[in-house]
Structures are given as structure tokens and as C-alpha cells.
Amino acid sequence: MCEVTKSSFEQLFPLIEKTIKEADFIAIDSEFTGLTVRDNDKPSLFDTSEERYRKIKNSVSRLSLCQIGISAFVRDKDQQSYQAHTYNFPLCPMAFGPISPGFYWQTSSLQFMSHFNFDFNTCVYEGVSFMNDQQERQLCRSMDSGNLFSGQDRTFDESFLQTLCSKVAEWYVTSKEGQMFTLHKTSQFAKLWNEYVIHTEIRRRFSDVWTTSDSFKNIAVEKVSPRRRKEMEEKEVADKEKEPEKMKQTMLGFTRVFRVIREYQKPLVGHNMLMDILFMYDKFFRPLPAKYSTFKRDLHDIFPKIYDTKHMSFSFRKMLQELTGTFSNNLIQLYHLISSKAVTNCEQHMPSVTHAKGFDRYTLQNTPHEAGFDAYVCGYVFIRLCHLERFRNNKNSLVGYCPIQLYLKSAEPFCNHINVIRATVSYICLEGPDPPSKRPQQLFVRCRKRGERLNTQQLAEWMTPCGPVDIRLLSPATAIVAADNFSCARAILSTFKNHKTVAVSKYRFWKHSPSVKVLMWCGLVVSGGVCIWSIVSLVKDCR
């Protein structure tokens, strides 16, 4: 594993880009500052795919990413194995000028991450910045117009900046053309030192000086003639490495990695990754669109091949149970199953995965819920599931080593299917219509006695021993229940068959829906009125 922080990002970026370019596929994982902001946005078994998208969108817009891991898997053709190049990025959006992102941090997420020893200090002090396209355009407009350094957008430390300018002013009074003065970046001022801001402010205040930086980020101030000043300004405009561009690249941070992955369009792998990809879209690409269909189309354009190992794992439930006596699609538990001798020995030439040289931290220790480690584990699980799928029905000597193209061909039934937990659908499809619901028929609950009201909390306590359920009131005395699976639904119908307080039956829209009943009564009233009007008219005609 290679930890990539704000201080080391620029140095490591060429290596990251090279690794992505050479990779056969990229596994990702991320950690968020929360899961839901409002109670109404919690997952429900009643959610359609569109409703689930809307709920996550509401939360993602107010939450943020605090860590992301990428693990690039490169096939070693000589050793017939895969080498994992794993990077872990602590993330923290950077405030500058008009860009000052705010986000919500959910207490439960803080506690969860603390339990797994998440390094909050590194996140805050050394987190790599990021921006989406909209924020980048806003920053560029402000840079071009010069509005970064006026009014409320001045977010840097004014007293520190004034101290530096006062030092320059003292030197300036007695200086002559061609003389230089250096502002040294000391450890005392390291956290406040912003080259772009300092350069811009000194040049703005002193019309006949020019500033440059050395490799240690010390800033040299030179007194120059008006002609020389104009030449340097023109040169900087044409210079690709000008300070504004460097500042923008610093603020883009991890977004640059995202754009490299997007450029090479490597297969992208994750585990239960719906929230991961919505966060990536919102934070590195553009704000999530209002329409679910637009999101699906855009995401498919960015990443044409996405694989969700949680969705894939359901297809291997029976096989893994037969081999190991158990099954779990929790990522870490699935990793232990897939890497066990019982599974490894069941197939010849099971692909081995090793950590590339310099990326061996995870050979020494397991760190679940560190994004880099989870990304590596996800990629490991993916390549082995692909091998099991490729040779699922081959129990002879034809089993052998495969290039990634053959593995991906075998995994085509799972491509662009993203797992959805606790909803009407089990996955969403990024390149076509979503699948029909395979959940059991919803159940209708009513009070047996007139005048009584349903207590949803009590009802949930009665029903959850049968399995996971969600309850939605239709009226004070009626409700519908969504069961997680068919055995749960059958158990509820059996358990409540002779219940003294409530009656439970299968929900039928035309029979139980309040809106249908309203329409029926309206129809009766209207038809009755028409009949009465017809009778009255007929009587008048007879007279």
C-alpha cells in the first residue's frame, strides 16, 4: 500500500497515472462522512430504483468522502499471477476563494470509523483535495476576473499575509533595480504558506517587483523595471506552469486521478458500490442530476464496464456453501472464503494475487474499512470469482490460466449490474431497464376491531422474528408490509393467521388501496347523480 497525502501527491501522481494505464482492472472503495442525513432517506424495502437514487442523492449532496482507495491489478504474464498496486488517499476538500465546501459528518460514522482506528488528523491536515467540474469552472472564472482577492472570498490569514508584505515593504524602501529579497518558508509558517496567494498579493501591492519560487517554496522578490515586469507577466500567461494553473491542479487533487481512470476506461470493480459511484460522480464529475435516467446514462459513458462483487457473489452461494459449509457476502468474510484452501484447491490454476514491490503493507497487516485495503480485497475477490465463473462447469484438464479478456467475457452477465440493498429490486442496470422486482408480494394488515389503531412499533416487534420487514401506514387502522424474502412473508402469514389483534393477508391494490376506494366512491356518487338526473328528466318529459 502506498499512502498518498497532500504533501506527496504531486510526486506520486506520475506513478499513479502509469499504474492505471498498465492495469487490467481497477478496484475501488471509499469511506464517507455519513450514510443518510434525514430519517426519510433511510433505505426501505418499498424503494424503487428511482426512489433509492433520490434518497442517496439527497444525502450525497450534504455528505463528503473522507478516504478513497484504488487498487490497480496488473497481470504478471511470466508468473501467471496478478500484482496489486494499492493506493490509499485521505481526502479533504480545500477552501480557496469562492470555493469553500461544507459537509455534514454523521455521529454514527465518526464512531464507526473511530472503532477501526481511522486517522482523522491525517484526513484534516494531509487530506488530498478534490473538486467537480462545476467547482472548477467557478474557480477559473474567479481567477480570471481577479475576484479571489477581494471582499468575502479572502479566506486566508490576513495578519500573516500583512506580516509578509510588511517585510517586503521594509526592503523595498531602500532597494534598487535588480536587487532581491527572500521570504523563507519556515516550519512555523508551513500551514499558512500559500504560494499562489503570496505571489499574487505582493505583485498587486508592488507594481515594480516580480516574485518567483525555488524548489523549497521560498519566495524571492526582485525589483524590476516596468518593461521587465510586463515581459514577465506576458511570459507567465503563456507558461503552462504558471501559479494559477498550479493552484488549480492542487485543488483538483484526486479529481485528476479520477480523470485518468475515466480516460483509460479500465473495468471498475467495487463491492456493494452504489453509494461509492454516486459519491464519485458528485464529488469528482458534476453534481448528481435530478433524473435517475440521466445519472445512469452519464455513468455508463464514464465507466463502460463496472462490476459489483456483492451482486456477483449471490451467484456463488450454493458453490461456496458446498465447498466451505458456509456463505457470506460481507466483503471481508467473502475474502476469507474465497482465499480458503477449500476454494483454492477446488480449481486448478486459481489465479494468485501478490502485492507489487513497494505496496506490501497489507501483506503484514489487515486493516478492514481502510479504503485501500478494502479496494485490494475487492479486486482479489473479483478475479477469483471470475475464475470460478469461467470454469464453473469444467471439471477436467481444460482448466488453465486466462487473460483478463476471457475472465471479463465470463463475467458479462454481471457487468453494469450494481447491487441495491433493501429495496424492491436487487440491482440496478446501467445499460438498460432495471430488472423487475423479485421481492415477495406485499402484505396487508388491518385491525380486527373497529376503532382500534395500529402501532407500527409494536407491529414491527411482532413481525421481525420472521425476518426483515418495513411497514407503511395506509390509515390509522391499516398498513402494508414489505418482507425481505419469501420465507419471511410465508412465516408472517402463518404466524398471524389467528392473531387476536390484527389480520394479515396478501396486499391487492384494487381491493386495499385507499386511493382506489376514493375513486370507486367518486364513481358511485357520479353514476348515482347521473341516474337521479336521468330519472328527474324522464319524469319532467312524462308531464
Buried (B, 14 or more C-beta within 10 A) or exposed (E): BBBBBBEEBEEBBEBBBEBBEBBBBBBBBBBBBBBBBEEEBEBBBBBBBEBBBBBBBBBBBBBBBBBBBBBBBBBEEEEEBBBBBBBBBBBBBBBBBBBEBEBEBBEEBBEBBEEEEBBBEBBEBBBBBBBBEEBBEBBEEBBEEEEBBEEEBBBBBEEBBEEBBEEBEEBBEEBEEEEEBEBEBEEEBEEBBBBBBBBBBBBEEBEBBBBEBEEEBBBEBBBBEEEBBEEBEEEBEEEEEBBBBBBBBBBBBBBBBBBBBBEEEBBBBBBBBBBBBBBBBBBBBBBBBEEBEEBBBBBBEBBBBBBBBBBBBBBBEEBBEEBBEEBBBBBBEBBBBBBBEEBEEBBBEBBBBBBBEEBEBBEEEEBEBBBBBBBBBBBBBBBBBBBBBBBEEEEEEEBEBBEBEBBBBBBEEBBBBBBBBBBBBBBBBBBEEBBEEEBBEBBBBBBEEEEEEBEBEEBEEBBEEBBEBBBEBBEEBBBBBBBBBEEBBBBBBEBBEEEEBBBBBEBEEEEBBEEEEEEEEEEEEEEEEEEEEEEEEEEEEEE
